[in-house]
Amino acid sequence: MKRVLFLSLAAAIVYTMAGAGIQAHDGLGQSAAASPQRTWYSVTITTVKPDRVAQWLEIQKSETIPMQQKGGIKNRETWQSGAPFGDGNTFGIVTPIDKFATYDMPNLASRVLGEAPARVYQDKLAAVTVSRRTFAVQDRAELSLPPTAGAKIVAAILQDVTVISGHTEQYESYLRDDVLPVLKKGNVLGMTVSRTVFGGNGNEYHLVTYLDSFAQLDKGPAQVQVLGQQAAAALTAKGAQHIANIERAILRYVPELSFRPKSLS
């Protein structure tokens, strides 16, 4: 469960796929002239003490979210594991990175609250959490099928895919040329892709398939619905030659801990 929410990493892409990105460098050694524009996101995974979840939720609602909004954070998407499988006291929070120059400044709590109140706030969070980890990801808009604005999102299937070193181009081609056309025919609510750049495994991709209800799972994978069992198995085998490992989880979207611009509501 340490990485299962990264995505969650792609979660904010639902509403900000066309948002501002950092174009000077794609984080992988390529210039903007040689690669598509990428949007960056900060992903924070927090595991809360089992007996302190209610307290953590209240801190997020009454202190963290107002502070983020006052500090200029444009949107925030929050997902919870254990919906209904897995560790239910782990949360993933995704916010956009407009520019890395922000990290040259004091942290957000110090800027908005002041140094002394920021220390009180941070100590309060530390007292209710088991662990906290933050990493940076980039979207892969050309490999994604984002949900329409205003789509009802209840949950998502997250796949953390570790690609074999040297196979990233082949894997991205497989998603673009083989998987996306099938998903479009299958009328899925949406599927977004992102890739870890800083703070984690650079060969890890995050695929998030969105659900408007858990009942969608009863229909089976879109690939099987469109192609049939045998052809879907062949499609999966084609991609498997580029994959070292896959972890899957079901995540619950937490609207009360999320916010976005009113124009994107």
Secondary structure, DSSP 8 states (H G I E B T S, - for coil): --STT---TTTTHHHHTTS----SB-SSS-BGGGS----EEEEEEEEE-GGGHHHHHHHIIIIIHHHHHHTT---BEEEES-SSSS-TTEEEEEEEES-GGGGGS--HHHHHH-HHHHHHHHHHHHTTEEEEEEEEEEE-GGG-B---TT----EEEEEEEEE-TT-HHHHHHHIIIIIHHHHHHTT-S-EEEEEEEESS-TTEEEEEEEESSGGGGGG--HHHHHH-HHHHHHHHHHHHTTEEEEEEEEEEE-GGG-B--GGG-
